[in-house]
Amino acid sequence: MAEIPYSRWSPLRSAPNLLTLLRICLAPFLVTAILEDRYALALGLFIAAGLTDALDGAAARLLRQRTMLGQYLDPVADKLLLSTLFLVLTHKNLIPARVTVLVFGRDLGILVVAAILYAAAGRREFGPSLLGKANTTVQILAVAAVLLHQLTTAPGIADLRWLALNATMLLTVLSGLQYSWTAARRVAPQPNGIHPPKG
């Protein structure tokens, strides 16, 4: 049987996208483990989800299997997993409600801004900023620290949890303001028909 060229494959069959889909599939098991107070299992699943996040990017580069679907699916998987975990951990009184409200408010604001950009300027891309990436990193650290704090009362873990949650609030606000400022520059009318530079 002749080999089918990769260009004719469904993007869902690429290794990076399969890893991303696996991360999405882990979400309900993570939620169930937390609701049942099985925090060791929840932490293990969360680490597994983090490994799939690291591996899908590496696989995309090494196997040259970057797809448009993957570019959209990967951040969606991250947001779905993290937002769900923040909500469930808040329900369990393990994360303050104010932190989760800020996280959800920022993400909702970015969706609204992206819609405005598309409607006003026809822009479909809205790439992550350095602050946005840092915010995602501290959110991951915060969830890990909260889960680990349920398994040990070591002072260092309690301090890490406190620091990560406060860093999450700070970076959530800063990255949200940065996205708003960037969006305002891109949609603002320029004199003599000059448009602001991309990036």
Backbone as JSON, one array per atom type, in Angstrom:
{
  "sequence": "MAEIPYSRWSPLRSAPNLLTLLRICLAPFLVTAILEDRYALALGLFIAAGLTDALDGAAARLLRQRTMLGQYLDPVADKLLLSTLFLVLTHKNLIPARVTVLVFGRDLGILVVAAILYAAAGRREFGPSLLGKANTTVQILAVAAVLLHQLTTAPGIADLRWLALNATMLLTVLSGLQYSWTAARRVAPQPNGIHPPKG",
  "N": [[0.85, -1.2, 0.0], [0.58, 2.16, -0.9], [2.32, 4.85, 0.66], [0.59, 7.28, 2.51], [0.7, 10.68, 1.92], [1.79, 13.05, 4.4], [0.54, 15.52, 4.3], [-2.05, 14.97, 3.58], [-3.21, 13.88, 5.74], [-5.43, 13.91, 8.52], [-5.29, 16.71, 10.71], [-5.72, 16.02, 13.35], [-4.49, 13.63, 13.68], [-1.85, 14.03, 14.08], [1.06, 13.75, 16.14], [1.63, 15.86, 18.1], [-0.9, 17.13, 18.35], [-2.47, 15.02, 19.25], [-1.37, 14.64, 21.76], [-2.14, 17.04, 22.92], [-4.91, 16.75, 22.9], [-5.06, 14.63, 24.67], [-4.36, 15.93, 27.01], [-6.6, 17.54, 27.38], [-8.48, 15.53, 27.81], [-7.69, 14.62, 30.28], [-8.7, 16.42, 32.09], [-11.43, 15.96, 33.24], [-10.87, 13.75, 34.91], [-9.0, 14.79, 36.67], [-10.57, 16.72, 37.95], [-12.46, 15.06, 39.19], [-10.79, 13.62, 40.96], [-9.97, 15.68, 42.7], [-12.42, 16.52, 43.79], [-13.03, 14.26, 45.2], [-11.18, 14.33, 47.16], [-8.71, 13.16, 46.68], [-5.82, 13.9, 46.6], [-3.16, 13.23, 46.06], [-3.38, 11.64, 43.78], [-4.53, 13.57, 42.13], [-2.44, 15.44, 41.94], [-0.54, 13.87, 40.63], [-1.84, 13.44, 38.16], [-1.98, 16.05, 37.29], [0.71, 16.66, 36.94], [1.22, 14.86, 34.87], [-0.37, 16.02, 32.9], [1.06, 18.38, 32.57], [3.4, 17.36, 31.47], [2.49, 16.44, 28.99], [1.98, 18.89, 27.85], [4.54, 19.98, 27.6], [5.69, 18.06, 25.93], [4.14, 18.13, 23.57], [4.83, 20.5, 22.29], [7.57, 20.06, 21.85], [7.43, 17.8, 20.21], [6.14, 18.85, 17.99], [8.09, 20.52, 16.96], [10.32, 18.78, 16.52], [9.27, 16.72, 14.92], [8.29, 18.17, 12.9], [5.58, 18.81, 12.68], [3.79, 20.94, 12.85], [0.64, 22.47, 12.99], [-2.2, 24.43, 11.93], [-4.47, 23.92, 13.42], [-3.32, 22.94, 15.77], [-2.07, 25.24, 16.76], [-4.19, 26.72, 17.66], [-5.51, 24.91, 19.3], [-3.77, 24.16, 21.4], [-3.37, 26.43, 23.28], [-6.05, 26.65, 24.02], [-6.52, 24.22, 25.29], [-4.83, 24.52, 27.5], [-6.01, 26.72, 28.84], [-8.57, 25.7, 29.33], [-8.02, 23.57, 31.07], [-6.64, 24.85, 33.25], [-8.46, 26.87, 34.06], [-10.66, 25.34, 34.8], [-9.57, 23.9, 36.94], [-8.93, 25.97, 38.75], [-11.51, 26.83, 39.32], [-12.67, 24.53, 40.52], [-10.94, 24.11, 42.69], [-11.42, 26.43, 44.1], [-14.07, 25.99, 44.77], [-13.62, 23.98, 46.61], [-12.6, 25.44, 48.62], [-9.85, 25.93, 48.6], [-8.49, 27.69, 47.08], [-8.57, 31.19, 47.14], [-11.58, 32.99, 46.41], [-11.33, 35.47, 45.15], [-9.01, 35.26, 43.62], [-9.68, 33.42, 41.63], [-11.8, 34.77, 40.42], [-10.45, 36.95, 39.29], [-8.8, 35.57, 37.46], [-10.7, 34.36, 35.72], [-12.02, 36.67, 34.88], [-10.01, 38.06, 33.49], [-9.48, 36.26, 31.36], [-11.96, 36.21, 30.09], [-12.09, 38.87, 29.34], [-9.99, 38.97, 27.47], [-11.03, 37.35, 25.46], [-13.18, 38.94, 24.64], [-11.8, 41.23, 23.73], [-10.31, 40.07, 21.64], [-12.4, 39.42, 19.92], [-13.29, 41.99, 19.3], [-11.04, 43.0, 17.98], [-11.05, 41.35, 15.73], [-13.48, 42.09, 14.55], [-13.13, 44.84, 14.13], [-10.66, 45.22, 12.9], [-10.14, 43.01, 11.39], [-8.35, 41.16, 12.28], [-7.14, 38.01, 13.02], [-5.27, 36.75, 14.57], [-3.94, 36.75, 17.86], [-1.53, 36.96, 19.52], [0.27, 35.49, 22.32], [1.65, 37.42, 25.0], [4.78, 38.24, 26.66], [4.26, 38.71, 29.34], [1.81, 37.43, 29.49], [2.54, 34.75, 29.09], [4.12, 34.41, 31.34], [2.17, 34.69, 33.27], [0.59, 32.42, 32.83], [2.46, 30.49, 33.55], [2.83, 30.99, 36.33], [0.27, 30.43, 37.2], [0.12, 27.67, 36.76], [2.1, 26.89, 38.57], [0.87, 27.75, 40.92], [-1.42, 26.1, 41.12], [-0.16, 23.59, 41.35], [1.23, 24.0, 43.77], [-0.89, 24.37, 45.55], [-2.15, 21.86, 45.47], [-0.03, 20.27, 46.37], [0.25, 21.29, 48.91], [-1.85, 20.15, 50.19], [-0.93, 17.69, 50.71], [1.27, 17.86, 52.3], [2.45, 19.61, 55.18], [4.63, 21.2, 55.23], [6.54, 24.09, 55.93], [7.8, 25.47, 53.81], [6.29, 24.77, 51.55], [3.82, 25.91, 52.13], [4.55, 28.61, 52.07], [5.3, 28.8, 49.38], [2.85, 28.33, 48.13], [1.41, 30.61, 48.99], [2.96, 32.66, 47.81], [2.77, 32.0, 45.06], [0.01, 32.27, 44.54], [-0.4, 34.98, 45.04], [1.34, 36.07, 43.15], [0.01, 35.21, 40.9], [-2.35, 36.76, 40.98], [-1.23, 39.34, 40.67], [0.14, 39.18, 38.13], [-1.99, 38.48, 36.54], [-3.57, 40.8, 36.51], [-1.68, 42.66, 35.43], [-0.99, 41.5, 32.92], [-3.49, 41.47, 31.74], [-4.02, 44.22, 31.49], [-1.96, 44.85, 29.74], [-2.69, 43.43, 27.4], [-5.04, 44.82, 26.8], [-4.05, 47.38, 26.27], [-2.42, 46.85, 24.05], [-4.37, 45.98, 22.24], [-5.86, 48.33, 21.96], [-4.03, 49.96, 20.62], [-3.92, 48.64, 18.2], [-6.41, 48.88, 17.02], [-6.91, 51.55, 16.95], [-7.51, 54.47, 15.0], [-5.16, 55.78, 12.68], [-3.27, 58.73, 11.82], [-3.18, 59.98, 8.46], [-3.66, 57.54, 7.34], [-1.86, 55.7, 8.32], [-1.0, 52.73, 9.84], [-0.61, 51.15, 13.05], [2.45, 49.46, 13.93], [2.87, 45.89, 13.61], [3.02, 43.35, 16.2]],
  "CA": [[0.0, 0.0, 0.0], [1.38, 3.37, -0.99], [2.28, 5.67, 1.86], [-0.23, 8.47, 2.36], [1.47, 11.87, 2.3], [1.33, 13.64, 5.66], [-0.31, 16.67, 4.02], [-3.42, 14.52, 3.4], [-3.7, 13.37, 7.01], [-6.17, 14.82, 9.4], [-4.41, 17.3, 11.73], [-5.94, 15.36, 14.63], [-3.67, 12.43, 13.76], [-0.46, 14.37, 14.36], [1.44, 13.45, 17.51], [1.43, 16.99, 19.02], [-2.32, 17.37, 18.6], [-2.96, 13.91, 20.06], [-0.95, 14.94, 23.13], [-2.99, 18.14, 23.4], [-6.23, 16.16, 23.18], [-4.91, 13.85, 25.9], [-4.39, 16.89, 28.12], [-8.0, 17.91, 27.56], [-9.18, 14.37, 28.37], [-7.3, 14.45, 31.68], [-9.41, 17.39, 32.92], [-12.48, 15.41, 34.11], [-10.28, 12.87, 35.91], [-8.42, 15.68, 37.65], [-11.68, 17.3, 38.72], [-13.01, 14.0, 40.04], [-9.83, 13.33, 42.03], [-10.01, 16.77, 43.67], [-13.71, 16.48, 44.48], [-13.01, 13.11, 46.1], [-10.07, 14.56, 48.1], [-7.59, 12.28, 46.34], [-4.91, 14.93, 46.14], [-1.96, 12.61, 45.49], [-3.74, 11.3, 42.4], [-4.73, 14.81, 41.4], [-1.13, 16.01, 41.64], [0.06, 13.03, 39.6], [-2.5, 13.73, 36.89], [-1.6, 17.41, 36.9], [2.08, 16.55, 36.42], [1.1, 14.2, 33.57], [-0.88, 17.03, 31.97], [2.17, 19.28, 32.28], [4.33, 16.67, 30.57], [1.93, 16.46, 27.63], [2.13, 20.26, 27.35], [5.93, 20.12, 27.17], [6.0, 17.13, 24.84], [3.5, 18.45, 22.29], [5.64, 21.52, 21.63], [8.8, 19.43, 21.38], [7.1, 16.92, 19.09], [5.81, 19.68, 16.82], [9.35, 21.0, 16.38], [11.19, 17.69, 16.08], [8.63, 15.96, 13.84], [7.8, 19.14, 11.9], [4.14, 18.58, 12.56], [3.03, 22.13, 13.27], [-0.6, 22.64, 12.25], [-3.01, 25.56, 12.36], [-5.33, 23.42, 14.49], [-2.51, 22.86, 16.99], [-1.8, 26.58, 17.26], [-5.38, 27.16, 18.39], [-5.93, 23.9, 20.27], [-2.88, 24.1, 22.55], [-3.75, 27.4, 24.32], [-7.41, 26.35, 24.5], [-6.39, 23.12, 26.25], [-4.24, 25.08, 28.73], [-7.01, 27.55, 29.52], [-9.64, 24.83, 29.8], [-7.54, 22.82, 32.23], [-6.34, 25.72, 34.37], [-9.67, 27.54, 34.52], [-11.47, 24.33, 35.49], [-8.93, 23.59, 38.21], [-9.12, 27.11, 39.64], [-12.91, 26.83, 39.75], [-12.9, 23.41, 41.43], [-10.18, 24.35, 43.92], [-12.15, 27.47, 44.82], [-15.23, 25.3, 45.33], [-13.13, 23.22, 47.77], [-12.03, 26.44, 49.54], [-8.4, 25.8, 48.6], [-8.02, 28.9, 46.41], [-9.51, 32.28, 47.41], [-12.48, 33.31, 45.29], [-10.85, 36.66, 44.44], [-8.02, 34.84, 42.63], [-10.39, 32.79, 40.51], [-12.57, 35.82, 39.74], [-9.49, 37.68, 38.45], [-8.37, 34.7, 36.35], [-11.8, 34.24, 34.76], [-12.29, 37.99, 34.33], [-8.99, 38.35, 32.49], [-9.67, 35.42, 30.18], [-13.16, 36.69, 29.4], [-11.73, 40.14, 28.72], [-9.18, 38.71, 26.29], [-11.94, 36.86, 24.42], [-13.93, 40.1, 24.13], [-10.87, 42.05, 22.98], [-10.01, 39.36, 20.41], [-13.58, 39.58, 19.06], [-13.29, 43.37, 18.83], [-9.97, 43.09, 17.0], [-11.48, 40.69, 14.5], [-14.56, 42.87, 13.95], [-12.7, 46.18, 13.75], [-9.45, 45.25, 12.08], [-10.0, 41.78, 10.64], [-7.19, 40.39, 12.78], [-7.52, 36.73, 13.62], [-4.26, 36.32, 15.53], [-3.8, 37.58, 19.06], [-0.47, 36.16, 20.12], [0.54, 35.68, 23.74], [2.75, 38.31, 25.35], [5.69, 37.69, 27.66], [3.53, 38.73, 30.61], [0.78, 36.39, 29.42], [3.2, 33.46, 29.3], [4.52, 34.37, 32.75], [0.95, 34.48, 34.04], [0.23, 31.0, 32.72], [3.44, 29.73, 34.33], [2.57, 31.09, 37.78], [-0.99, 29.72, 37.46], [0.49, 26.26, 36.88], [2.82, 26.75, 39.84], [-0.1, 27.93, 42.0], [-2.23, 24.88, 41.23], [0.71, 22.54, 41.88], [1.52, 24.3, 45.17], [-2.13, 24.14, 46.32], [-2.32, 20.41, 45.59], [1.05, 19.75, 47.21], [-0.01, 21.74, 50.28], [-2.82, 19.2, 50.77], [-0.21, 16.45, 51.01], [2.3, 18.12, 53.3], [2.33, 20.89, 55.88], [5.96, 21.81, 55.29], [6.45, 25.55, 55.83], [8.2, 25.93, 52.49], [5.18, 24.59, 50.62], [2.82, 26.93, 52.46], [5.07, 29.88, 51.56], [5.24, 28.74, 47.92], [1.44, 28.5, 47.78], [1.06, 32.02, 49.2], [3.66, 33.45, 46.82], [2.25, 31.71, 43.73], [-1.33, 32.84, 44.41], [-0.27, 36.44, 44.95], [1.94, 36.35, 41.84], [-1.06, 35.0, 39.91], [-3.2, 37.95, 40.97], [-0.48, 40.47, 40.11], [0.38, 39.0, 36.71], [-3.3, 38.48, 35.86], [-3.93, 42.21, 36.29], [-0.72, 43.3, 34.53], [-1.11, 40.97, 31.55], [-4.77, 41.93, 31.22], [-3.84, 45.62, 31.08], [-1.1, 44.87, 28.55], [-3.5, 43.01, 26.25], [-5.97, 45.9, 26.49], [-3.27, 48.45, 25.66], [-2.02, 46.38, 22.72], [-5.56, 45.98, 21.39], [-6.22, 49.71, 21.68], [-3.11, 50.44, 19.6], [-4.15, 48.0, 16.9], [-7.69, 49.29, 16.44], [-7.01, 53.01, 16.92], [-7.23, 55.07, 13.69], [-3.89, 56.48, 12.6], [-3.27, 59.83, 10.85], [-2.68, 59.74, 7.09], [-3.86, 56.14, 6.97], [-0.77, 54.86, 8.79], [-1.44, 51.78, 10.85], [0.44, 50.82, 14.01], [3.22, 48.27, 13.54], [2.48, 44.63, 14.22], [3.95, 42.83, 17.19]],
  "C": [[0.88, 1.24, 0.0], [1.23, 4.2, 0.26], [1.46, 6.94, 1.59], [0.58, 9.68, 2.78], [0.89, 12.5, 3.56], [0.36, 14.79, 5.43], [-1.77, 16.28, 3.86], [-4.0, 13.96, 4.69], [-4.58, 14.4, 7.69], [-5.21, 15.38, 10.42], [-4.55, 16.63, 13.09], [-5.07, 14.12, 14.8], [-2.21, 12.75, 14.02], [-0.17, 14.15, 15.84], [1.23, 14.63, 18.47], [-0.04, 17.22, 19.35], [-2.95, 16.25, 19.42], [-2.58, 14.12, 21.52], [-1.8, 16.05, 23.73], [-4.38, 17.62, 23.74], [-6.19, 15.31, 24.44], [-4.97, 14.76, 27.12], [-5.82, 17.33, 28.42], [-8.78, 16.77, 28.23], [-8.84, 14.13, 29.84], [-8.12, 15.35, 32.62], [-10.5, 16.77, 33.79], [-11.95, 14.48, 35.19], [-9.63, 13.69, 37.03], [-9.49, 16.27, 38.56], [-12.26, 16.27, 39.68], [-12.09, 13.7, 41.22], [-9.86, 14.41, 43.11], [-11.3, 16.74, 44.47], [-13.77, 15.33, 45.48], [-11.86, 13.18, 47.11], [-8.91, 13.59, 47.89], [-6.49, 13.14, 45.73], [-3.6, 14.37, 45.58], [-2.22, 12.23, 44.03], [-3.9, 12.55, 41.56], [-3.4, 15.44, 41.01], [-0.42, 15.2, 40.57], [-0.52, 13.29, 38.22], [-2.12, 15.11, 36.37], [-0.18, 17.42, 36.33], [2.06, 15.89, 35.03], [0.6, 15.18, 32.51], [0.22, 18.01, 31.59], [3.18, 18.65, 31.33], [3.8, 16.65, 29.15], [2.07, 17.84, 27.01], [3.55, 20.48, 26.84], [6.23, 19.27, 25.95], [5.35, 17.53, 23.53], [4.27, 19.54, 21.54], [6.93, 20.94, 21.07], [8.54, 18.54, 20.16], [6.81, 17.72, 17.82], [7.09, 20.17, 16.14], [10.17, 19.86, 15.77], [10.6, 16.94, 14.88], [8.12, 16.86, 12.71], [6.32, 18.93, 11.61], [3.33, 19.75, 13.13], [1.79, 22.26, 12.39], [-1.34, 23.86, 12.78], [-3.93, 25.15, 13.51], [-4.57, 23.39, 15.81], [-2.25, 24.22, 17.6], [-2.99, 27.13, 18.04], [-5.72, 26.21, 19.53], [-5.08, 23.92, 21.53], [-3.23, 25.14, 23.62], [-5.15, 27.16, 24.87], [-7.36, 25.24, 25.54], [-5.82, 23.63, 27.58], [-5.28, 25.86, 29.52], [-8.13, 26.7, 30.09], [-9.23, 24.11, 31.08], [-7.34, 23.73, 33.44], [-7.6, 26.39, 34.93], [-10.56, 26.58, 35.29], [-10.89, 24.03, 36.86], [-9.08, 24.74, 39.21], [-10.55, 27.13, 40.19], [-13.17, 25.74, 40.78], [-12.17, 23.61, 42.75], [-10.79, 25.48, 44.75], [-13.39, 26.88, 45.48], [-14.84, 24.52, 46.59], [-12.49, 24.13, 48.82], [-10.51, 26.31, 49.68], [-7.73, 26.97, 47.88], [-9.03, 30.01, 46.7], [-10.33, 32.66, 46.18], [-11.97, 34.5, 44.49], [-9.82, 36.3, 43.36], [-8.71, 34.28, 41.4], [-11.2, 33.81, 39.72], [-11.64, 36.62, 38.81], [-9.07, 36.86, 37.24], [-9.47, 34.6, 35.29], [-12.09, 35.59, 34.1], [-11.29, 38.37, 33.25], [-9.22, 37.55, 31.22], [-10.89, 35.85, 29.38], [-12.86, 38.0, 28.69], [-10.91, 39.94, 27.45], [-10.04, 38.2, 25.14], [-12.73, 38.02, 23.79], [-13.03, 40.97, 23.26], [-10.52, 41.39, 21.65], [-11.17, 39.49, 19.42], [-13.64, 40.98, 18.48], [-12.22, 43.57, 17.75], [-10.39, 42.49, 15.67], [-12.54, 41.51, 13.77], [-14.06, 44.2, 13.4], [-11.55, 46.18, 12.76], [-9.24, 43.99, 11.26], [-8.84, 40.93, 11.07], [-7.67, 39.12, 13.45], [-6.51, 36.29, 14.68], [-4.21, 37.3, 16.7], [-2.79, 36.87, 19.94], [-0.24, 36.47, 21.58], [1.72, 36.61, 23.96], [3.65, 37.61, 26.37], [5.0, 37.66, 29.03], [2.45, 37.66, 30.65], [1.36, 35.01, 29.66], [3.62, 33.31, 30.76], [3.31, 34.1, 33.64], [0.51, 33.02, 34.01], [1.17, 30.14, 33.56], [3.14, 29.79, 35.83], [1.22, 30.45, 38.14], [-0.72, 28.22, 37.63], [1.18, 26.0, 38.21], [1.85, 26.86, 41.02], [-0.93, 26.67, 42.21], [-1.39, 23.74, 41.83], [0.98, 22.75, 43.37], [0.3, 24.04, 46.06], [-2.34, 22.64, 46.53], [-1.27, 19.8, 46.51], [0.83, 20.12, 48.68], [-1.02, 20.83, 50.99], [-2.15, 17.89, 51.17], [0.85, 16.62, 52.08], [2.08, 19.49, 53.92], [3.68, 21.57, 56.04], [5.86, 23.31, 55.1], [6.82, 26.08, 54.45], [7.09, 25.83, 51.46], [4.09, 25.63, 50.87], [3.26, 28.3, 51.92], [4.99, 29.93, 50.03], [3.8, 28.95, 47.44], [1.04, 29.97, 47.88], [1.68, 32.89, 48.11], [3.07, 33.26, 45.43], [0.87, 32.32, 43.52], [-1.27, 34.36, 44.29], [0.36, 36.85, 43.63], [0.9, 36.18, 40.73], [-1.96, 36.22, 39.82], [-2.5, 39.13, 40.31], [-0.32, 40.35, 38.6], [-0.92, 38.94, 35.91], [-3.71, 39.91, 35.54], [-3.0, 42.85, 35.27], [-0.85, 42.81, 33.09], [-2.43, 41.38, 30.93], [-4.69, 43.36, 30.73], [-2.98, 45.71, 29.82], [-1.87, 44.47, 27.3], [-4.45, 44.13, 25.83], [-5.25, 47.04, 25.78], [-2.86, 48.08, 24.24], [-3.2, 46.42, 21.76], [-5.96, 47.39, 21.01], [-5.33, 50.3, 20.6], [-3.47, 49.89, 18.23], [-5.44, 48.45, 16.25], [-7.82, 50.79, 16.33], [-6.71, 53.52, 15.52], [-5.95, 55.88, 13.72], [-3.97, 57.61, 11.58], [-2.64, 59.43, 9.54], [-2.74, 58.27, 6.7], [-2.76, 55.22, 7.41], [-1.27, 53.98, 9.91], [-0.3, 51.47, 11.8], [1.17, 49.57, 13.59], [2.71, 47.03, 14.26], [3.49, 44.22, 15.26], [3.63, 43.33, 18.58]]
}
